[in-house]
Amino acid sequence: MRKLSISGDRFELDGQPFQLLSGAVHYFRVVPEYWQDRLLKLKACGLNTVETYIPWNLHEPEEGCFYFEGQTDIEAFVRLAGELGLHVILRPSPYICAEWEFGGLPAWLLADDTMQLRCNNQVYLKKVDAYFDELLPRLRPLLSTHGGPVLAVQIENEYGSFGSDKGYLDYLKEGMIARGMDVLLFTSDGPEDHMLQGGMIKGVFATVNFGSRAKESFAKLREYQPAGPLVCMEFWNGWFDRWMKPHHTRPASEVAETLDEMLAMGASVNFYMFHGGTNYGFMNGANLFDEYEPLVSSYDYDTLLDESGNPTDKFYAAREIIKKYVDLPSLVLPPVIKSRAYGKVQMTESASLLTQLDALSHPVQRENPEPMEKLGQAYGFILYSTKITGPRSSMELVLQEVRDRALVFANGVFIDTVERWNPHGIPLTIPAEGLQIDILVENMGRVNYGPQLRDPKGITCGVRLGYQFLHNWSIRSLPLTDLKGLKFAQSNCGARLQTTFYRGSFQVNEPEDTFLRLDGWIKGQVFINGFNLGRYWEKGPTKTMYVPAPLLRQGDNELILFELHGVMEPVVTFVDKPVLG
C-alpha cells in the first residue's frame, strides 16, 4: 500500500523523502483529446504531480442526474495521469471557487430559498451526501492506497475565506473517511489569521495559497501548524481576466523568484495554474465585491502553458528554477500542435430570436417574474413577456434586481439595455391599445467567491412601471442547449438585425487549432458544430476565441452565432494566433 505520509517537516512516499512539485490542469477546461499533451508538458517541466478540482455542477447538472463522460470523465483523466507516471491531487466539491460558475455548486441548489450553503445545514448536507455517494466510490480505486495515482484529497476549499463552521468541515471530513478516502486529507486557505482560524480543522493537514512573499506566508502557517511540510497549494503565478477590465499579466522573473524562494525552503508547491484552458459554454464565474464582474471565456491565466497549450516564458523560467533542486533529463516536449488561419467565413443565414421562440422553449405563466432556478434552468438566457394596458404617459419601466444583463423590447422593437452594474429606468409612454414588453435576460455567470455567493439569475425581484409592479408574465427558459429546431433564412446583408442567430459554414481539409476573431460583432455566444464554445463581447479584453482542433471535422463545419445587438457585416475570421488584450 502506497501512502503519502508526514514525518517531521517532510513528506514521505514509500519510506523515502518526497517533495510535491505539482501543477493544476482542470480536465473540464481542456478537450479530452488534449489531456495527454498537457500532462506530458507538465511532466517535462519537472513536475511530478497534477492537481485538479472536481466541479459538482458538471457532474450533477440536474439533481439526481449524474454525468461522468467525455470532458467530465474524471476517472479517465486520473488514470491517464497515472499511466504517464504522474501523481494526482484531487480537490473535489462541494465548493471549488476556481473562477468557475457558482464556484462549482449546482444552480439547482438555489431553487430552495431556505437552504444555507457551505455550512452545517441539514438540507444542504443531504444534497452533498447524495453527490458524495456517487462521486467518492468512483475515486476510491484511483487512490494510491488502492494502487492508483491519487496521493491527497482536499476537504472543501478556502473555507476560511467564507465561514467558520467547524462542524460543517468535520462533517465533510468524516463523510470522506466513511466513503474510503484513506489518503492524506488537507485544507487550503489564504495565509491570514481569520482564514486559517476559519478553515483549519483538527486532524487535517493544512496548506496555504499565495502568489508572493513565501517566507511571510509560511511563517503565518507555522503559527497555526508548528510542524509538518510547508505546502503552497495554490501558487498564483498568473491571474484571470474579467470583461471590461485590462488583460492580466505577471512577469516570469517574479514567478521564478518566488518559486526559488519556496524551493530553497524545501517547500512543496502546486502551480495555480500550470495550464488554464477555457471556460466553455456558460461556465465562467464572476466576482462581486464593489461591483459585479463576470469573467471572460478564456482562462489563459497568463501561466506556464497558454490557453492553446503552448509553453510560455514562465514554463522555461520555472523549469530552470526546478533544475536547481531536482535532476531533470533533457527537455523533451510532445509534438507541436499546429494552428491555422482558416480565413473569413460569411454568415449567410439568420433567424431572429423573437420569431423562433417556439423552436427553443415552451412558455410558462407566472404572476411575477421568477428567476431561472425556480423554473429548473441553470444557464443561458430567460425571456419575460407581458402586456401593459394603456394609455399611460411619462412613466419609467424599472427592472428590479436584474441579473445580469437585460435587453428590453417594446412591441418587438429593441429600446434599451439594463445591466446589473448600471441599473436605470426606461421612460415609456403606453398607447391606448397597450404595449407588449419582452425582456431578455442573460446570465453572465454566478458569483464564485466571497460573501455574495448566493446569486440567482434572471429578474429576481420584479418589474415596475413607476411604483406599480407588473403581473401576469409569460416566461421562457432559453438555455440554448439544442438549436436544431431553428429555421434559418438568407441574411439581409447590411441590415443590423437585433438578437439574431447567424449561421455559416466553412470547409476544413485538415483540422488544426484556430482562433475565432469577431471584429464588428457586439456581444453573444458561439456554437461550433453544436458545441457551445463560449461568450464574446466587444468590450474585451479578449478579441479572439480559442477553437481546439478536435471541435472541428474534416469537410463541412457549422458555425452559429447568437448575436444580441446585431452586426452590419456578418463575417467572422479564423486566425492562427490569439489576441487576449
Beta strands, then each sheet from edge to edge (+ up, - down):
strand 1: 5-7
strand 2: 10-13
strand 3: 16-18
strand 4: 21-25
strand 5: 49-54
strand 6: 87-92
strand 7: 150-154
strand 8: 184-189
strand 9: 205-210
strand 10: 231-236
strand 11: 268-275
strand 12: 286-288
strand 13: 292-294
strand 14: 343-346
strand 15: 349-352
strand 16: 364-366
strand 17: 381-388
strand 18: 392-403
strand 19: 405-410
strand 20: 413-419
strand 21: 426-430
strand 22: 435-442
strand 23: 458-465
strand 24: 468-469
strand 25: 473-478
strand 26: 489-490
strand 27: 500-508
strand 28: 514-517
strand 29: 523-528
strand 30: 531-537
strand 31: 544-547
strand 32: 555-563
strand 33: 571-575
sheet 1: 1+ 2- 3+
sheet 2: 4+ 5+ 6+ 7+ 8+ 9+ 10+ 11+ 4+
sheet 3: 12+ 13-
sheet 4: 14+ 33- 28+ 31-
sheet 5: 26+ 15- 27+ 32- 29+ 30-
sheet 6: 16+ 25- 17+ 22- 19+ 20-
sheet 7: 21+ 18- 23+ 24-
end
